Amino acid sequence: MEIALIVLGVINLLVLLFVARSAMKNKGDEDLSKEVRRLREETLQWGQVTRGELMGSVRDGHAMMSRSVLDSSQLLQQQMEALTQRIGSVSQGNEERLDRLRESVQQQLLAIQQENAKQMEQMRSVVDEKLDKTLQTRLDASFDLVSKRLEAVYKGLGEMQSLSVGVNELKRVLTNVKTRGTWGEVQMGALLEQVLSADQYATNVAVNPQSAERVEYAVKMPGQGEDTVWLPMDAKFPVEDYQRLMDAVDAGDKLAAEAASKALEARIKEEAKKIHTKYICPPHTTDFAILFLPAEGLYAEVLRIPGLADYLQNHFRVSIAGPTTLAALLNSLQMGFRTLAIQKRSSEVWKLLGAVKGDFAKFYDLLEKTQKSILAAAGNIEKANKRTQIIQRKLRDVEELPDAGGVSLDLDMEDQLKIS
């Protein structure tokens, strides 16, 4: 405020100086001096007046500002007191609401805890019940399974005991030469019975009319005319030589294995020689015989001996066969028997075809006659149809009788039918 007044005074002074200067140009120096003094005095007076007004304005502005500040302070104090009271009331209300909220939350939490405890107890009881039930079920199932397994074990033990008895019996059979031979015969007989029919082989056959020797089994082969040619088959089971060979091979003793192999070779040659001497007797028998070895392992070891099979075939006309080989041989013979039977029945088949051909010709003639009869009947039916159409055309103009007449006519016809 003071700065504005000073600036205003300076401006007035400059204006007066400008006016005085302008006047000085028009007047003389004397007048100029007077005018300057007058202006100075007026300026001093205006400055004093202005200063006094300025000081008064400043005092008034200071007083007004003091009053305004005091009023503002009082108003602010009042507002602060009101705000403090309001904040206090709000804080008290918030504390009350928080207390109520805390109590409500505590009550809800307590209710939730009680409900959770109740549900947990129910779940625990349900889980315990299910666990007990499941455990009981699984224990029962486990006990049943264990019982079944124990029964199976007992059964297996019984089977093992039976198997042990069977093994002991088999061992006794295999250690007895007579029984061992019988076992080979039984196995060969089972193969023959399985593949061939009963009329295609025989047992204990005297194949040589000049000798009393009988072969265990012989297959009936077709001969000249109605004569029968026998195929001798004999079973041999040199288990001692085979067992010694297996023991030597398992022990890794090459010398003992070679010795056992040579002993087995000598035994097979000896048995083949006996079969050749006793049972091969052409033309009553085939010119070869079958030496059956009832164990595949024994058959494989015999075939492993170099040149033995060819030697037996060339010198004794004896072929070696194991269970699988004998089954294949018998199947081949069975197919041959079927082919031979077809060849023998071929003439009968041709005769049957000739008779069928004649009957078919007669049937064809009869079929032609039947066709002609059917055509004639069709012609007669067509003629009757045409005749019916002619009668219908002739009766087209005839008037129909009344209903009463028709009924009486029907009655008359029924009476006539009853009388007849």
Helices and strands as residue ranges (DSSP letters): H 2-26, H 29-175, H 177-195, G 198-200, E 201-205, E 215-222, E 228-235, H 239-251, H 254-279, E 289-292, H 296-304, H 308-311, I 312-316, E 318-321, H 323-395, H 403-419
